[in-house]
Amino acid sequence: MNQPPEHWVLIYKSDSKYKIDLVKALLSDNSITSEEINSHDHMFDALNVMREIGLYIHQSDMDLAHVIIKSANVE
């Protein structure tokens, strides 16, 4: 993240790494830089607990990112 953290916003979250990677690729194809933050604690691996991953983008890209994600019908 080469911008101050206060300029980044959560655009998508999922417990599926596949869906995060898909959305990240869609955004990248449209020149939108994104960063994923995985709040997963490795202690929960043994318990097989779902983890949630957040995908963050710069706030100036938010409107376009919403359109891209919505048009791709990724839920």
N, C-alpha and C positions, 0 to 999 in steps of 0.2 A: 504494500500500500504506500504509494509515493505521495499521497495527499494526507493532510491531517485527519486523524480518526473521526473528528466531528463532521467531516464532509462525506463520510461513507454511511450508507444506509442498507438495511437488510431488505433484499428484494425477493428472496425465495428461501424456503427451508423445507427440509425433507429428512426422513430417516433412511432414504435410499441413496447410496453413493452413485448409483447409475443415473438417477434423475438429476442429481446435482451436476454430474459430469455432462449430461445432455444439455441442461440449461446453460452451463458455463460455456459449452461449445457454441450454442446458438448465439449467446451474447458476444463471444469472441468473433464469430463470423460477421458480426455487425459492428466491429471495432469498439466493443464495450469491455473494458477490463473489469474482471471480477476476482474476488478472493473468497475462499471458503474458510470458515472457522468451525472446527469440529469441537464441540463442548463435551465430547465423549471422555469419560474416565475409563482407563484401561482396566480398572478394577472390576468393571461390570462385564468384561468379556466372558468371564467364567460363569456369570449368571445369565448370559445370553439376553441381556436387556437391550431394547432398541435405543439407538443413539440418534440425536438430531444434529444435522449439519446446516449451518446458515451460509447463504451466499450473499456477499456484500458488493455493492457497486458505488461509484461516486454519485452523489446526489444529483448532479447535472445530467446523468444518463437515465434517471429514474423513469421518465415518461416513455422514452423509446423502449426501455427494457420491459416495462409492463405490456406494451403492445406486442413485442416479440414473444414473450412468454405466453400471453393469452392466445396469440395466433397459432402457437405450436401446440396448444391444448395440453400442456403439461400440468398435471395436478399433483 
